[in-house]
Amino acid sequence: LLLLSATSGALPLFGGTLLVGQPLVGPLALSLNIRVGGTPGVAGSGSLALPIVFNSPSLLGVDLYLQTGFVDTAAVQWVSLSNGLRLQAG
């Protein structure tokens, strides 16, 4: 699951921390189901490239916050959360 929001957050969830916006901080803008490459069962072997282009002057200075969550049978609560990512148009 790819989560995208215009706000950051810090909500304990599934033994990790949800770092994208939450109801008390701001709404979740978008979530997408994704599949990454890599060897199943090998931590850190998967990857995903997302070409993102901010080509509108009206988007200058806009922040987007992204984080992924994966079904993970080896995780404490069967969910792994990635580090958060902040994209800033500029």
C-alpha positions in Angstrom: 0.0 0.0 0.0 1.4 3.4 -1.0 0.1 6.3 1.2 0.3 9.9 0.1 -0.7 13.0 2.0 -0.1 16.7 2.1 0.6 16.5 5.8 3.0 14.5 8.0 2.0 12.6 11.1 3.3 10.3 13.8 0.8 7.7 14.8 1.9 4.4 16.3 0.5 1.6 14.1 1.3 -2.1 13.6 4.4 -1.9 15.8 5.8 1.0 13.7 4.9 4.6 13.1 2.5 6.0 10.4 4.3 9.1 9.2 1.8 10.4 6.7 -1.2 12.6 7.6 -3.8 11.3 9.9 -7.3 12.6 10.9 -5.9 14.8 13.7 -3.2 16.3 11.5 -4.8 16.2 8.0 -6.6 13.9 5.6 -5.0 11.1 3.7 -4.9 12.2 0.1 -4.3 8.9 -1.7 -3.6 5.3 -1.2 -2.6 2.8 -3.9 -2.0 -0.9 -3.9 1.5 -1.6 -5.3 3.7 -4.6 -5.9 7.5 -4.4 -5.6 10.2 -6.6 -7.1 12.6 -8.5 -5.0 13.0 -11.9 -3.4 10.2 -12.9 -1.0 11.5 -13.3 2.5 14.6 -11.3 1.9 14.4 -8.1 3.9 15.2 -4.9 1.9 15.4 -6.7 -1.5 12.3 -5.0 -3.0 12.3 -1.7 -4.8 9.9 0.6 -6.7 10.7 3.6 -8.9 8.1 6.4 -9.2 8.8 9.1 -11.7 7.2 12.2 -10.3 7.3 15.5 -12.1 6.4 18.8 -10.5 6.2 21.0 -13.6 3.6 23.6 -12.6 4.8 26.9 -11.0 1.7 26.8 -8.7 3.2 23.7 -7.0 6.5 25.4 -6.0 7.0 24.8 -2.3 4.3 22.1 -2.0 5.2 19.2 0.3 4.0 15.6 -0.2 4.5 12.9 2.4 4.7 9.3 1.3 5.0 5.9 3.1 4.5 2.3 2.2 3.0 -0.5 4.1 3.4 -4.2 3.2 1.9 -7.5 4.3 4.8 -9.2 6.1 4.4 -12.5 7.9 7.7 -11.9 9.7 6.6 -8.6 11.1 5.3 -8.2 14.7 1.7 -7.6 13.5 2.0 -8.9 10.0 2.6 -5.4 8.6 5.8 -3.6 7.8 5.9 0.2 7.4 8.7 1.9 5.4 10.5 5.0 6.4 8.6 8.1 5.5 9.5 10.3 2.5 9.0 14.0 2.1 8.9 15.4 -1.5 9.1 19.1 -1.9 8.4 20.8 -5.2 11.0 23.4 -5.9 
